[in-house]
Amino acid sequence: MLYTSLAICAFLSPGAIAQEPALPHPSLPVCDRDGKLFIDEGVAGYGRWVALQPGWLERGTDTADDSRLSLLSRVVASEGVSESIHKLWMDDTAPQPVVVNYRILASGKEVLTGRESVPLGKAIALSDCRRLSEILDFNVEIASGSGILDPVVGHQYRGTSLALEFLPIPGLGWQAEVALVHSTTAPSEPLDDGYAQMDGKMRLIEHVAECGLTTAMKPNEVRQVELANLGPGKVVLEFKIESAAPAGSIVLGDKLAMISVPTLARLASWSNYLDCWEASTSLWSNSEGFVIFDGEKALATAQAAVASAMAEAQPFSLSLSVQTIEDGVEGEVSQLAWNALQGMPITFAQGTVRDALTDWDVEVASVSRVADPYFENLFSGAQGQFNGRRRADGKIEVDLDIKFSVVELLGSRQIRLAAATSGEVGYDGKVPASPAQDLAIETPEVAELKFQGTYVADDNGRIVLVRSATSLLGEATRLRLVLQVSAE
């Protein structure tokens, strides 16, 4: 009975699905083993997401607690500090976890909500998902006189995930990186390959919404992310931090002060900051942003360093409206809204993913042959990236790269990969007869419209872009993008 209860709890718990730690669930069908992505570029499930790329996926979460303790130990050894004072320092400088309250709505319905305690500098993932096992692709195995297709079974997810990483901004609040995925699945349909040796592959269809951004937050300040009514519907994330703001500088002694500024340590200018502070007083530091200042100016220099970390946290808000114009008639407006840090990218994707049979490879060996299918994930919808910053003249400029796409599967056609052969006897022995290989190949048509460049907002914080969209939407149509930006 106890085992059954524990099993049910594990099934219902957020994050109980098998996936890599601290990542939202994949929005693409993936081939994974024991929660880790099986990397094979020849398999359709090679990627995880359409556009999302959490920063910690490549750099890792490096604000390790042992780096703080190691730095304190260096100072203790240098200054001859007693064991009791050393223990007091460890307690006083221990980073406090962040208590975050979050809620995600999809088409007006609550799909993920909760209250979590999150360690500083360590990304966590919160998920409520289901996972379906399906055939993603086929590998082939071949030898003399034989050939067989080896199915690659992967997973298709549906549900909601929120991954978060918080870093302290002393005296102000926190830098929060957010990675959000919401997905729903559509009924799969048989995929006709026309190959007598292969059957049973289903077309996988998934409606996805993704968003990734980095923002700054103060205690009890509500942040909201709003995605348009595309793909799985309108998605809204609301979250706030209920903890007290992290301390500015921590006094360790008459001439010792410590700060934790990991947001500065991740900048290319980190070494410049250290050089500047070291010109004022002696210091110990590490690559994770922990710094201990020593000398008469220790506290003043620590306070100046805290002010630098606060100054680097420059938030800005950006909203995007997308509207079609057909024969001069304005259509419905789709609205997206974010709040992020200047110089930090915002990524998003909303639409539908489906796979298609777009190619065949072949494998041959002595008296054997087999065709190897290639499946491709195709995305219809909107995806893009924004990066905004304030210029010296006070105006805001935005780097944007947005792509709208529509994929139409125009059916399939037969292609012949090999003619029929009669059996014969050669120097390799008896070669069996083989039928003709007439296989199906799909011919998807992809229409794309891109907006790409760096644009400066007007005095009202607006950027307006209008393009013809004949290939995407038909004759006499245009697409209008309006960005409203403001720096806080």
C-alpha positions in Angstrom: 0.0 0.0 0.0 2.9 2.4 0.9 4.6 1.6 -2.4 1.4 2.3 -4.3 1.0 5.7 -2.6 4.6 6.7 -3.3 4.2 5.7 -6.9 1.1 7.8 -7.3 2.8 10.8 -5.6 5.8 10.4 -8.0 3.5 10.3 -11.0 1.6 13.4 -10.0 4.5 15.5 -8.8 5.7 18.3 -11.0 8.9 17.4 -12.8 8.3 13.6 -12.3 8.7 13.0 -16.1 12.0 11.7 -17.3 14.0 14.6 -18.6 17.2 16.4 -18.0 17.2 18.5 -14.8 16.3 22.2 -14.9 14.9 22.1 -18.4 11.3 22.6 -19.5 9.8 19.7 -21.4 10.6 19.5 -25.1 8.1 21.0 -27.5 9.4 18.8 -30.4 9.2 15.0 -30.4 12.5 13.8 -29.1 14.5 10.7 -28.8 15.7 10.6 -25.2 17.2 7.9 -23.0 16.8 8.0 -19.2 15.9 11.7 -19.4 18.9 12.7 -21.6 18.7 13.6 -25.2 20.0 11.0 -27.6 22.1 13.1 -30.0 21.8 11.9 -33.6 21.5 14.5 -36.3 20.1 11.9 -38.6 17.0 11.4 -36.4 14.0 13.6 -36.7 13.9 14.2 -32.9 17.3 15.8 -32.8 16.3 19.2 -31.3 14.3 20.0 -28.1 12.5 23.2 -29.0 11.7 25.5 -32.0 13.4 28.6 -30.7 13.9 28.3 -26.9 17.5 28.1 -25.6 17.9 28.5 -21.8 21.1 30.2 -21.0 22.1 27.6 -18.4 21.9 24.8 -20.9 25.3 25.8 -22.3 27.0 27.7 -19.5 25.7 25.6 -16.6 24.6 27.0 -13.3 27.9 28.1 -11.8 27.0 30.1 -8.6 28.1 27.2 -6.4 28.0 27.5 -2.7 31.4 25.8 -2.3 33.0 28.6 -4.2 31.8 31.0 -1.5 33.2 28.7 1.2 36.5 28.4 -0.6 36.8 32.2 -0.8 36.1 32.6 2.9 38.7 29.9 3.7 41.3 31.8 1.7 40.7 35.0 3.7 40.7 33.0 7.0 44.1 31.5 6.2 45.5 34.9 5.1 44.1 36.9 8.0 44.5 34.3 10.8 40.8 34.4 11.7 39.5 32.1 14.5 37.4 29.1 13.8 34.4 30.7 15.6 34.6 33.8 13.4 35.0 31.6 10.3 31.8 29.7 11.2 30.0 33.0 11.8 31.1 34.3 8.4 29.8 31.1 6.7 26.4 31.6 8.4 26.1 35.3 7.7 27.0 35.0 4.0 25.0 31.9 3.2 22.7 32.8 0.2 19.0 32.6 1.0 16.6 30.8 -1.3 14.0 32.7 -3.3 10.3 32.0 -2.6 8.5 32.4 -5.9 4.7 32.3 -6.5 3.7 31.5 -10.1 0.7 30.9 -12.2 0.3 30.0 -15.9 -2.9 30.3 -17.8 -3.7 28.8 -21.2 -6.8 30.0 -23.0 -8.0 31.4 -19.7 -7.6 28.1 -17.8 -5.0 27.5 -15.1 -2.5 24.9 -16.3 0.4 25.2 -13.8 0.5 27.0 -10.5 2.4 26.8 -7.2 4.8 28.3 -4.7 8.4 27.1 -4.7 11.6 27.8 -2.8 14.4 28.2 -5.3 18.1 28.1 -4.4 20.0 31.1 -5.8 22.1 30.3 -8.9 20.6 26.9 -9.5 18.0 26.5 -12.2 14.9 24.4 -11.4 12.2 23.0 -13.7 8.5 22.7 -12.7 6.4 20.5 -15.0 2.9 19.0 -15.3 3.2 16.9 -18.4 2.2 13.6 -20.2 4.6 11.7 -22.4 3.6 9.5 -25.3 6.0 6.9 -26.8 6.0 6.9 -30.6 8.1 5.9 -33.6 10.2 9.0 -34.6 12.3 7.5 -37.3 13.9 4.3 -38.6 17.6 3.4 -38.7 18.6 0.6 -41.0 20.8 -2.4 -40.4 22.3 -4.2 -43.4 24.6 -7.1 -44.0 25.3 -9.5 -46.9 22.1 -10.9 -48.1 19.9 -9.1 -45.5 18.5 -5.7 -44.5 16.1 -4.5 -41.9 14.8 -1.2 -40.5 15.4 -0.5 -36.8 12.7 1.7 -35.3 13.8 4.8 -33.3 11.2 5.2 -30.5 11.0 8.6 -28.9 8.6 10.7 -26.9 6.0 13.4 -27.6 5.1 15.6 -24.7 2.1 17.6 -23.9 1.6 19.9 -20.8 3.2 22.9 -19.2 6.7 23.5 -17.9 8.4 26.5 -16.2 12.1 26.6 -15.6 13.7 29.4 -13.5 17.1 30.6 -12.4 17.5 33.5 -9.9 20.7 35.5 -9.3 20.9 38.1 -6.5 21.2 41.8 -7.4 22.3 43.1 -4.0 20.3 45.9 -2.6 17.7 45.7 -5.3 16.3 42.2 -5.9 17.0 39.4 -8.4 17.8 38.7 -12.0 15.4 36.0 -13.2 15.8 33.9 -16.3 12.6 32.2 -17.4 12.0 29.4 -19.8 8.4 28.5 -20.5 6.9 25.8 -22.7 3.2 24.9 -23.1 2.2 22.3 -25.7 -0.8 20.2 -26.7 -1.0 17.3 -29.1 -3.3 16.7 -32.0 -4.5 13.2 -33.1 -1.7 11.6 -35.1 -2.4 10.2 -38.6 -0.9 7.3 -40.5 2.0 8.3 -42.7 1.9 6.5 -46.1 5.4 5.7 -47.2 4.6 3.3 -49.9 7.3 0.9 -48.8 6.4 -2.8 -48.4 9.3 -3.2 -45.9 8.2 -0.4 -43.6 4.8 0.4 -41.9 3.4 1.9 -38.8 4.9 5.3 -38.6 2.4 8.0 -37.5 2.6 11.7 -38.3 3.1 13.5 -35.0 1.4 16.9 -34.6 2.0 19.2 -31.7 0.8 22.8 -31.0 3.6 24.7 -29.1 4.2 27.9 -27.3 7.7 28.8 -26.0 9.2 31.8 -24.4 12.6 32.6 -22.9 13.7 35.9 -21.3 15.8 37.4 -18.5 14.3 40.1 -16.3 14.9 42.0 -13.0 12.6 41.7 -10.0 12.0 43.4 -6.7 10.2 41.8 -3.7 6.5 41.3 -4.4 6.8 42.8 -7.8 4.6 40.9 -10.3 6.1 40.0 -13.7 3.9 38.9 -16.5 4.6 37.3 -19.9 1.8 37.3 -22.4 1.8 35.1 -25.6 -0.6 35.5 -28.5 -3.6 33.2 -29.3 -1.5 31.0 -31.6 -0.7 27.3 -31.5 -2.1 26.0 -28.2 -3.9 29.2 -27.5 -3.2 32.4 -25.5 -0.6 31.7 -22.7 0.0 34.0 -19.8 2.6 33.6 -17.1 2.4 35.6 -13.8 5.0 35.3 -11.1 6.4 37.3 -8.1 9.1 36.8 -5.4 7.9 36.9 -1.8 11.3 37.0 -0.2 13.2 40.0 1.2 15.8 41.6 -1.2 19.3 40.3 -0.8 21.7 42.3 1.3 23.9 44.9 -0.3 27.3 44.4 1.3 28.0 42.2 4.3 30.5 43.5 6.9 32.8 40.8 8.1 35.1 43.0 10.2 36.5 46.5 10.8 38.2 46.4 7.4 36.5 43.5 5.6 33.3 43.5 3.5 31.8 40.9 1.2 29.4 41.1 -1.8 27.9 38.6 -4.1 27.4 40.0 -7.7 27.1 37.0 -10.0 25.2 39.1 -12.6 28.4 41.2 -13.0 30.6 38.1 -13.1 28.8 36.9 -16.2 29.6 40.0 -18.1 32.5 40.4 -20.5 33.6 43.4 -18.4 34.0 41.5 -15.2 37.8 41.8 -15.2 37.4 45.5 -15.7 35.2 45.8 -12.6 37.8 43.9 -10.6 40.6 46.1 -11.8 38.7 49.2 -10.9 37.9 48.0 -7.4 41.4 46.8 -6.8 42.7 50.3 -7.5 40.8 51.4 -4.3 41.5 48.6 -2.0 42.8 45.0 -1.7 40.4 42.2 -2.6 39.8 38.5 -3.0 37.5 37.3 -5.7 36.4 34.3 -7.8 34.7 33.8 -11.1 31.2 33.3 -9.6 31.0 36.9 -8.4 31.9 36.6 -4.7 34.3 39.4 -3.7 35.8 40.2 -0.3 37.3 43.7 0.1 40.1 44.4 2.6 41.3 47.8 3.9 40.2 51.2 5.1 38.0 51.6 2.0 36.6 48.1 2.0 33.0 49.1 2.9 32.9 52.1 0.6 34.3 50.0 -2.3 31.8 47.3 -1.6 29.0 49.8 -1.7 30.2 51.2 -5.0 30.3 47.6 -6.4 26.7 47.0 -5.3 25.7 50.3 -7.1 27.4 48.9 -10.2 25.4 45.7 -10.1 22.2 47.7 -9.6 23.1 50.0 -12.5 23.6 47.1 -14.9 20.0 45.8 -14.2 18.2 48.0 -16.7 14.7 46.6 -17.5 12.6 47.4 -20.4 9.1 46.4 -21.5 8.2 45.3 -25.0 4.8 44.5 -26.5 4.3 43.3 -30.0 1.0 43.4 -32.0 0.6 41.5 -35.3 -2.2 42.3 -37.7 -3.1 41.2 -41.2 -4.4 43.7 -43.7 -6.3 42.2 -46.7 -7.6 44.5 -49.4 -7.2 47.4 -47.0 -9.3 45.7 -44.3 -7.6 45.3 -41.0 -7.8 41.9 -39.3 -7.7 40.7 -35.7 -4.7 41.8 -33.7 -2.5 39.2 -31.9 -0.7 40.6 -28.9 2.4 39.5 -27.1 4.1 41.3 -24.1 7.3 40.9 -22.2 9.5 42.6 -19.6 13.2 41.9 -19.9 16.6 43.3 -19.2 18.3 45.5 -21.7 20.9 43.6 -23.7 19.3 40.2 -22.8 17.5 38.3 -25.6 13.8 37.5 -25.6 13.0 34.3 -27.6 9.6 33.0 -28.5 7.8 30.5 -30.8 4.1 29.8 -31.2 2.5 27.4 -33.8 2.3 23.8 -34.9 5.0 21.2 -35.5 4.4 18.2 -37.7 6.8 15.8 -39.3 7.0 14.7 -42.9 8.8 12.1 -45.0 11.0 14.4 -47.2 13.9 12.1 -48.3 15.3 8.6 -48.6 18.8 7.4 -48.2 19.8 3.9 -49.3 22.1 1.3 -47.8 23.6 -1.5 -50.0 25.7 -4.5 -49.3 26.5 -7.7 -51.1 23.2 -9.1 -52.5 21.1 -6.8 -50.2 19.6 -3.3 -50.3 17.3 -1.3 -48.1 15.9 2.2 -48.2 16.4 4.5 -45.2 13.6 7.2 -44.7 14.3 10.8 -43.6 11.7 12.6 -41.5 11.8 16.3 -41.0 10.0 18.4 -38.3 8.2 21.3 -40.0 7.0 24.4 -38.1 4.0 26.6 -39.0 3.6 29.8 -36.9 5.7 32.7 -35.6 9.1 32.6 -34.0 11.7 35.2 -33.2 14.1 37.0 -31.0 14.3 40.5 -29.6 17.2 42.4 -27.9 16.6 46.0 -26.8 18.8 48.7 -25.2 18.8 52.4 -24.6 21.1 54.5 -26.8 23.3 57.4 -25.6 20.7 59.8 -27.0 18.0 58.3 -24.8 16.1 56.5 -27.6 15.6 52.7 -27.5 16.8 50.5 -30.3 15.7 46.9 -30.8 17.4 44.1 -32.7 14.7 41.8 -34.0 14.6 38.6 -36.0 11.1 37.4 -36.6 9.9 34.7 -39.0 6.3 33.8 -39.9 5.8 30.5 -41.7 3.0 28.4 -43.2 3.7 24.8 -44.2 1.4 23.0 -46.5 1.7 19.3 -47.1 0.7 18.9 -50.7 0.4 15.2 -50.6 3.0 12.6 -51.7 4.2 11.2 -55.0 5.8 8.0 -56.0 9.5 7.8 -56.8 11.4 4.8 -58.0 14.6 4.0 -56.1 15.4 0.7 -57.8 14.1 -1.3 -60.7 13.1 -5.0 -60.3 16.0 -7.4 -60.7 15.9 -11.1 -61.6 17.9 -13.7 -59.7 21.3 -14.5 -61.1 24.5 -16.3 -60.2 27.7 -14.3 -60.0 31.1 -14.4 -58.5 29.5 -13.6 -55.1 27.2 -16.6 -55.4 23.4 -16.6 -56.0 21.8 -13.2 -56.0 18.1 -13.4 -55.3 15.5 -11.6 -57.3 14.3 -8.2 -56.0 11.1 -6.3 -56.7 11.1 -2.7 -57.9 11.3 -0.1 -55.1 8.5 2.4 -55.7 8.3 4.6 -52.6 6.4 7.7 -51.5 8.0 11.1 -50.8 6.1 14.1 -49.4 6.5 17.5 -51.0 5.8 20.2 -48.3 5.6 23.8 -49.5 6.9 26.4 -47.0 5.9 30.0 -47.2 8.0 32.4 -45.0 8.0 36.1 -44.2 10.9 37.6 -42.3 11.4 40.8 -40.4 15.1 41.3 -39.5 17.2 44.3 -38.6 17.9 46.9 -35.9 15.2 49.6 -35.5 15.0 52.7 -33.4 11.8 53.5 -31.6 10.2 57.0 -32.1 9.7 59.5 -29.4 6.6 57.6 -28.3 8.5 54.3 -28.1 6.9 52.8 -31.2 8.4 50.8 -34.1 6.0 50.1 -37.0 6.8 47.7 -39.8 4.6 46.8 -42.7 5.4 44.2 -45.4 3.5 42.6 -48.2 2.7 39.0 -47.4 1.5 37.5 -50.7 3.4 34.2 -50.4 2.4 33.8 -46.8 -1.2 35.0 -46.8 -2.3 35.4 -50.4 -2.9 38.2 -52.9 -3.4 41.8 -51.7 -2.4 41.1 -48.1 0.1 42.8 -45.8 1.4 42.1 -42.3 1.8 44.9 -39.8 4.0 44.7 -36.8 3.8 47.3 -34.1 6.4 47.2 -31.2 5.9 49.4 -28.2 9.0 49.7 -26.0 9.9 51.6 -22.9 12.8 51.6 -20.5 12.2 51.6 -16.8 
